[in-house]
Amino acid sequence: MNVGLAQINTTVGDLPGNYAKILNAYREAVGAGAGIILTPELSVTGYPPQDLVFKSRFVPLNLEVLDRLHAEVGVAPLVVGFIDRNDGPGAPFRNAAAVLEKGQPVRKVYKSLLPTYDVFDEDRYFEPATEVEPVQIAGHNCGLTICEDIWVFPFLPRRLYPRDPVGALVIRGAEIIFNISASPFNSGKPRQRLEMLSKLATGSGRPLVYCNSLGGNDQLIFDGNSLVFDAKGRCLAQLPAFQECVRVVDIGGPEIAPVYQSEPEEIHAALVLGLRDYAQKCGFKSVVLGLSGGIDSAVTAVIAAEALGAGAVHGVTMPTQFSSGGSVEDSRLLARSLGIHFYTIPIQRSFETFKEQFRELFAGLPEDTTEENMQPRLRAMTLMALSNKFGHLLLTTGNKSELAVGYCTIYGDMAGGLAVISDVPKTKIYELARWINRDRDIIPPDTITKPPSAELKPGQRDQDTLPPYELLDEILQLYIEEAMTARDIIAAGYEEKIVRWVARRVDLNEWKREQAAPGLKVTGKAFGLGRRMPLAQRFVD
């Protein structure tokens, strides 16, 4: 059996564009000898469509696209993800897969297991299937599943579902398991997914074909990495990570060695794809960002230049009396290395004027964070002016560690349209920078080696206020991603005073993160879509 996998980059709501992508991929796969072609989950609508499904014409138009695709299908059947109506009790729609075969009626399979955790909210929209049956496709008895249908215990951290769709399909005579998926990326997940699918193929004793989505849709990034296994769990094919690809795979072909990316390479590729797609799908052709001479803005600029091209990136340094000459020069060297546009717009005069208007009101009061925060807010106004005038997308440059404990200025360095690295801890930022410089110095070495500083007052250093980033990131990992309480973290051997300070800072700054720009998700638990905390609450561990 030759199966074509159409690992395509769809756009949520772009029904005509998605139709064209599906049809072009289908024709390419047929031309390469495919007998069956698979597309990802909800490839007609893009994933996740969220509340677009409630718009009166959205689902009917997606069904019209399905009919148009059916009319174009030749000898080779096409499996395509779409949204169907639910005419019975329960949620109004179904997350569905259609088997489109020339001269045959459309056959539909519905998703059985609906994820409603982390970034997923499918119970809000879809009614699950209660029974599964294999479907005949090109003379083969195929078990057709949709994404979560294969993610069952022990591959999830706990037993979420009472049913096992794959096991039921095998019992009912499925010869092969197909899975069309929209599985979002986080660091380490491609390796986890590959190991899980291999075990699933072995456990079921059936070949397994997994076609995953590709591309960035808002905060979520889909990495592709579509896979094919034989009944012994041997990998027969792995499509590239973070790239569109159409490939035909012989289910009886030879085993291959899977390819794994290092963590920095994987995160870098994900962020490049996420930024590129966010900009293009939202209609932006260029970006602007502040360059401080620090490592966060440097890494963000590198990602932007790769995602959009150097000519589309505009870097701005905005010094005050507290900005070191080295920071300004490091920004200039970075811009020259990347070939991006570079501007120097001092804000010292604006800063002095702004402070002067509060002279009488603040008389007798010492300068503090009030005056410090005026500087990033003036920088935000400068960058927003450039964004408004030239139509640039403003990128924020704050990392996850800072955002977690509120070491960032609301309406200042947090202002922007996309937070590129807001889900990357500070220690990982350093790993990214060293990976970027693996062959030559793209980021100036001083940017990586100098102590990090916001440069908002004389001699300021991040570690004057924060614990060492290595320690901070360890505690944040336990508190945010593993949901451990402060008491549990202290019991694990961490200093109580530091743990209590970190936990309290995380809790107190929910209001600030609520107003942050959307960020690209690359860890297991990002701020934003998959983490919903009340702002007005009094739980203290």
N, C-alpha and C positions, 0 to 999 in steps of 0.2 A: 504494500500500500504506500503510495506517495502522497504525503499530506503537505499542503502549502500553509505556511504560517504568515499571516499579514500583520506584522508588528508595526502598527501605524500610529501616527500622532494626530489624534482628533481634537477638535475644539468644542467645548461645551456649547450647545445651542446652534452651532453652525451646520444645520442640516444639509444644505446644498454642498458645502465644502466637504463634509464627512462622506456624503454620498459619492462624490468624485474620488476621494481617497480610497474608499472601499472598492469601487468599481475598477480603478486603475490597478490596485493591488491584486484584485481577482484576476484581471486579464494578464498581469505579469506572471502570476503563479501558474495559471493555465498554460501560458506559453512555455513555462519551464517544466511542464509535465505533471503538474499536480492533479490528483484524482479527487481530492477533497480540499477545500480551502477554509481555514478558520480565521475569524477576526476577533478582536478583544471584546470584553464585556461592554455593553451599551455603546458599541462603536457608532451606531447611527446618531445618538444624541450627544456623545461625549460623557465622561464620568468625572465627578458626580454632578448631575444636573440640578440637584437640590430643588428649591421651590419653583424652578421653571416648569416642573411637571404640572403645577396647578394652573398655569396659564391655559386658557380655554383652547387654544389652537396648537399647543406644543405637542401633545401626544398624538392627536389626529394627523399632524404634519409628519411626525416620525413614522406613522403607519403608512402614509403615502410614499415616503422614501423606501420603505420596505417593499411595497408593491413595485416601485420602479426598478429596484435591484432584482427582484424576482423576474421581471420581464427581460433583463439583460443576461441572466444566467444561462450558460450553455450546458454542455454535457456534464461538466464537473459541478457537483453541488457546492453551495456556499453556506457556511454557518455564520450568522451575523447577530450581534447583540442589539437589542432594541427594548422599548417600553411598550407593554401591552396593557389594555384595559382589564380591570377585574370587574366582571358583571355580578359577581356573587357578594356575599358578606365580607366584611373586613376592609382592609386598606384599598384605595381606589385603583391601584395599578399593580403590575407585575414586572419584575426584572426578568427579562426573557431572552431566549435564544431561538432564532428561527432557522430551520433547515430549508433552504431554497433550492429546489431541484426542477429542472426543465420538464414541463408537462405534468408536474405533480402539484397537489395543493400544498400550501405553506404548512409545515409542521412546527409546532411550538413546544418548547421546553421551558419550564419556569424554575427560577432559583429556589432552592429548598431552605438554605440557611442564610438568614439575613443578619449581617453584623450590625450591632447597635452598641458600639463601644468606641473609645478613642475618637478617631476622625469620622467614624461611620454612623449613619443615622437612617438605615434603610427601613426600619419598622415604621418610620414616619410616612413612607410613601408606598411601600410594596407589601403585598400579601404573599406569603411563601407557598410553595408547592407542598402538598401533604403526602404525595405518592411519587415515586420515580419509576420509569420504565425505559429500557433501551429503545433506541430509534434506529430504523434501517436507513443507512446512508451509503449509496453506491454499492449496495450488496453486502454491507458489513453491519453487524449488530453492535451499535456504538452506544456507550454510556456518555451522555452529554451533560456536563456539569458547568456551573457558573461560579467562578472565584471561590467564595467562602465555602462552597459545597465540599471542597477537599480539605479545608482547614478544621479538622476535628481533633479531639483529644487522642493521643498525647502531644499533638503538634501545637496546640494552644496551651497557655499556662494553666488553665483549668477547664473542666468539662462545661462548655457553654450550651451544648445541644444534646438532646436525647436521641438523635438519629444520626446515622452514617450513610449518606447518599451513595458513596462509592461502593460500600459493602453491599447495599441493597441492589445496586445495578449489577454487580458481579453475580449475586445470587439469581438474578433474573436473566442471566445469560449474556451480559455485555462482553464482547470480545476485546474491546479497547476502550480506554477512558479518554475523552476529550474534556479539556477545561479551558473555557474562555474567561479571561481575567482582567481586572483593573486593580492590581495589587500595588499600593503606593510604596515608595522607597523609604527606608531609613537605614542608617549605617549598619552593615552586617547582615541585612535582610537577604540580599541575593544568595549568599552562602547558605543561610538558614533555609531558604526556600528550596534550593537545589537539593540539600540533604533530605528535607522533608518529602519532596516529590520522588526522590529515588527510593526512599523507604515505602512510600505509598504504592509505587509500582511493584516493588518486591512483595509487599504484604497482600496486594490484591491479585498478584500473578498475572497482571495485564499490562500491555504497553500503555504509556501515558503521554499524551500530547498536551502541552501547556502553552497557550498563546496569551501573552501579557501585553497590556497597553504601554504606550510610550509617550512621554511628554510632560510638560508642566501645566497644571490647571489650578490657578490661584496658589494656595499654600502647598498643595500636594504635587509631588514629582513621581512620575511613573517611569521605571528604569528599563522596561523591556525585559531582557534576559529570558526570553521565551525558551522553553526546554522540551526535549523529547527523550523518553526513556523506553527501553525494552522491558519485557516482563520480568527480567532478572534485576531491574534497577540500574542497568548500565546506561550511561548518558550517550545518546546517539547524536544529539545536536544541541547547540547553545547559540542562540542569536545574540548579537552584540548588545552590550549595555549602553543605554542612553543614546541609541541611534535607531532611526527607522530602518526596517529591513523586511524584505519579502524573501522567504526561502522555502524550497521544497525539500522535504526530508523523506528518505526511504526508511520505513519502520523496520525493515530487515537489514539495515545498513550496519557498518562497523561502529564499535565504541570509540568515543573521543575523550580526550582529557579536558575537563572543565577549566575555564579560565577565571581566575579571581583577581580582582583589583585590590591594591593596598587601600587601607582606610582613607588616607589623604587623597589619593587619586579618585576614589569612589565619591567622596564628598565633593571634591572639586568639580567633577563631571556633573554631578547632580545639580549643584548650584549654577553652573554655566547653563545647563538645559533649563532649569527653573526660571532664571532671569531672562533668558532669550525668549522663552515662550510667553512669559508674563508680559514682556514689553510688546512683542509682536501681536499677541492675541488681544491686547488692550489698545493697539494702534500707535504705540510709541516707537519712534525711529531713533531716539537718542536719549542719553541719560546725563545727569549732572550729579556730582557728589563733592563733599568737602574733603580735602586732603590735609590731614593734620601733621603728617610726618610720622604718624604712628602705624602700628602693624595692622590694626583693624581696617582703616581706610585704604591701606596699601593692598591688602588681600582683596577687598571689595573692588578696587580699581582693576586689579588683574583679572578677576572673574568677569567684570563688565567688558573689558577690552576683548576677551576671548569670546564672550557671548554675542556681542553686537558689532565688533570691529573697532579698532582704535579711533577711527574718525568719528564714531558716534558717541564717544565718551568725553565729557568735559569735567576736568578736575579743577577745583578752586581752593587755594590756600588763603586764609583770612586771619592774618596775624594780629595780635595785640602786644602790649608791652611784656606780657608773660610768655609769649611764644619764643622759643629758643631759635637762634640762627640755624642750628642743626636741623630742627624740624622743618623749617621753610626750605632749606637746601635739600633735605631728603625727599620732600614732596616734589621738588623740581626734578631731581634725579629720577624719581619713579616715573614721572610723566614723560621724561625724555626716553627712558628705557622702553616704555610701552608705546610711545608715539601718539599719546592722547593729547587733546587740547589742554592747555594749562593757563590759569589766570591767577594773578595775585590781587586781592581786593582787601586792603587793610581795614579793620573795623575799629581801630583805636580811637579815632576822632568821634565816631558814632557812640562808642562806649562812654567816653567822657561826657558827651552831650546828654546821653541818657541818664547817667548818674547825676548830672547837674540839675535836672528837673526834679530830683527828689531831695535836693540839698536841704531845704527847710524841713521837710517831713521827716527826714532821717537824721536831723541834727542831733549830735551827741550819742548816736548809736554806732557801734563799731561795724566795719565791713565784714560780711560773712557770706554764706552761700547765696544770699540775695544778689549781691554784686557778681559773684562767680557765675551764676546762672544767666545773668544778663548777656554774657558773651556768647554762649551757644545759641541763645534766642536771637541775638543779632545776626549770627551766622545763618540761622534758619531763615530769617527774613531775606538775607542776601541770596541764598540758594533758591528760595521760593520765587524771588523776583526773576531770576534767570529761568526757572522752570516755567513761570507764567509767560514771560516774554518770548521764549524760543520753543516752547512745547516739549522741553525735556522732562523725562521721568526722574524725579528726585529720589536717589537711593540713600537710605540711612546706613550707617556703618557700625552700629553697636552690636556687640556679641551677646551670647546667651548669659554668660556669667554676670555681666553688668546689668542686663535687663532683669535678671532674677532678683537681685538685691536692690534694684532701683538706683544703681550708680549711673544714672543717665538723666537728662533734663527734659521734662515734658515740655512740648512746644519749642524745644531747642534741638539737640542732636537726635531726638526721636522723631522730628518732623520729616515726613517724606511719603512717598507712594509705595515703596517696597523695602522691606528690611531684609537684605540679602543674607546676612550672616547671623541673624538674631537667634538661630537655633544651633549655633556652633559655639561650644564653650571656649574660653580664652586659651586653655592649653591646646585645644585642637587647632585654634587659629595659628599658633606657633608651628604646629606640625604641618599645617597647610603651607605656611610661608617657606619652611625649609624644603618641602616637596616642590614648590614652585621654583625655588632656586637650585634644584638638584643638578642642573647642567651649567647654569650661569647665573650671575647675580641680576635678577630682574628687580627684586625688591632690594633696596640698599641695605647692606649688612648692618649698618648702625640702627636701622629701623627695627631689626630683629633683636639686637643685643642690648639696646638701651632700656633702662627701666621705664615701664609704661607710665604715662602721666597725662592728665586732662589739660595741664598747663593753663589753669584758671587763676592761679595765684603763685607767688614766688616759691620756687623749690618744691612744688607739689609733686607727689608720687602716688600712684594708685595704692601702694601698700601702706601708705600713711593711714588710710581709711579701711582698706579691705584686708582680709587674711591673704597669705600667699595664694596665688591662683591655683597652684597644684592642690592645696588643701581645700580651698573654696570649691573647686570643681568636683572633688571627691564627695564632699558633703552635699552639694547640689544634686549630684547623681543619685545619692541615696534618698534625699528628701523629695525630689521632684519626679524622677523617672521610676524609682522603686517604691515611692509613696511610704517610706519609713517615717515614723514619728521622731521628733527630736530625742525622746527618751530612748528609743531603739538605737539611734545613731550614737548616742553617748555610751550606751551599753556595749557598742561595737568597738569602743576604745578611743573615740574622739573627745577632745577637750570640751567640757560642758559649756563654758563661757562662749567659746567660738560657735558651737552648734546652736546654742540659744540665740545668739546674735544673728546668724545666717537665717535660721528658721523664721525669726521675727521679721527680718527685712524682706524675706520672700512674701510673707503673709501681708505685710503692710503695703506692699507695692502692687497689689492686684489692680487697683484703680488706675495706676499709671500704665500697666501693660494693656489694660482694656482699651486704651486710646492709642496704642502703638500701631505703626504701619503693619500690614500683613507680612508675615515672614515665611521663608521657604523651610519646610519641614525636612530635617535630615537625621533627627534622633528619634528614639523610641517614644518620647513624650515632649512635644513642643508646646510652647505657650501659644494660645490661640485656639484653633479649631478643635483640637482634641483634649483640651484642658479647660474645664468650666468650673470656676470657683466663684462663690458669692463675694461681692465687694463689701457689703455691710454685714459682718458676721463677727462673732466673739469667741470662736473656739480657739483655745490656747492649750497646747499639750504641756 
